[in-house]
Each structure stands twice: as structure tokens, then as C-alpha cells.
Amino acid sequence: MKPTITIEYCPKCGWLLRSAWMAQEVLTTFTDDVHGVLLHPSEFSGRFSVKVDEQVIFDRKVAGRFPDIKELKQLVRDVVNPEKDLGHSDKK
């Protein structure tokens, strides 16, 4: 079964739009590699994290920032399809 990406975000912080945009980018890039993207409103203030199934690949509180989209795509790729070429978004 293909993995599900979960983006957990703080709705009180107004991060739904950012999360939806990131979900759209992940779905566009990994159409054949993921089952889908789940947007999960967090019960905890300030939470923004991204998981592939149960594996946390990014946590805003740990990193002290949000990921840029290039970084997020690389993190997802490294778990769901390490051989995938991300073109201009790929690591140099």
C-alpha cells in the first residue's frame, strides 16, 4: 500500500492555507507515489508537523521554522521514492 502523508497544523495560528498549499505541492509531485495527503487540525497550539505514515519527517518546533517547499519535497521523496528525480527541486 502507498504511504499517506499527514500534515498536522494549528488552526488557531491560521496555518490551514499554508498546509493546503503544501498538500497540493506534494500531491502534484508524488501523484504515483502516495495514497494521499491528510490535513489534520492539531489540538495543540503552534503545532506543524509532517508525517509519512507514522514517521515524522518534519516538526516545526524541533526545526524552529517551517520547511520551504523544496526541502519538504526532498524529505517526502527520501522516504516514499528515494530514486525519484525532483528536477530543479533536487539536491545539488
C-alpha positions in Angstrom: 0.0 0.0 0.0 1.2 3.5 -0.8 2.0 5.8 2.1 -0.2 8.6 3.4 1.3 12.0 4.1 -0.2 13.7 7.1 0.2 17.5 7.6 -0.8 18.4 11.2 -1.3 22.1 11.6 -2.5 24.6 14.2 -5.9 26.0 13.0 -5.8 28.8 15.7 -2.5 30.0 14.2 -4.1 30.3 10.7 -1.9 27.7 9.1 -4.6 26.0 7.1 -3.8 27.8 3.8 -0.1 27.1 4.1 -0.9 23.4 4.9 -3.3 23.1 1.9 -0.7 24.6 -0.4 1.9 22.2 0.8 -0.5 19.3 0.4 -1.2 20.4 -3.2 2.5 20.6 -4.0 3.1 17.1 -2.5 0.2 15.6 -4.4 1.3 17.2 -7.7 4.9 15.9 -7.3 4.1 12.5 -5.9 0.9 11.5 -7.8 2.0 7.9 -8.3 3.9 7.5 -5.1 1.4 8.3 -2.3 -2.0 7.2 -1.3 -3.0 10.8 -0.4 -2.4 13.7 1.9 -4.3 14.2 5.1 -4.7 17.7 6.6 -5.1 17.2 10.3 -6.1 20.2 12.5 -4.0 19.9 15.7 -5.4 20.1 19.2 -2.1 21.7 20.3 -1.2 25.4 19.7 1.7 26.0 17.4 1.9 22.5 16.0 3.1 22.0 12.4 4.4 18.6 11.5 4.6 16.3 8.5 4.5 12.5 8.7 4.8 9.8 6.1 2.5 7.2 7.7 3.8 7.3 11.3 7.3 8.6 10.6 7.7 12.3 11.4 9.8 13.8 8.7 9.4 17.5 9.8 8.5 19.2 13.0 8.3 23.0 13.2 9.1 23.1 16.9 12.2 20.9 16.5 13.4 22.8 13.4 12.4 26.2 14.8 10.9 27.1 11.4 8.6 26.0 8.6 10.1 23.9 5.7 10.4 25.5 2.4 8.6 23.6 -0.4 11.9 22.3 -1.9 13.0 20.9 1.4 9.6 19.3 2.1 9.6 17.6 -1.3 13.1 16.2 -0.7 12.1 14.9 2.7 9.0 13.2 1.3 10.9 11.8 -1.6 13.7 10.4 0.6 11.0 8.2 2.3 8.4 7.4 -0.4 10.6 7.1 -3.5 14.4 7.7 -3.0 15.2 7.2 -6.7 12.7 9.9 -7.8 14.3 12.9 -9.6 12.8 16.1 -8.4 14.3 18.2 -11.3 15.1 21.7 -10.2 13.9 21.0 -6.7 16.5 18.3 -6.2 19.6 18.5 -4.0 22.7 19.8 -5.8 
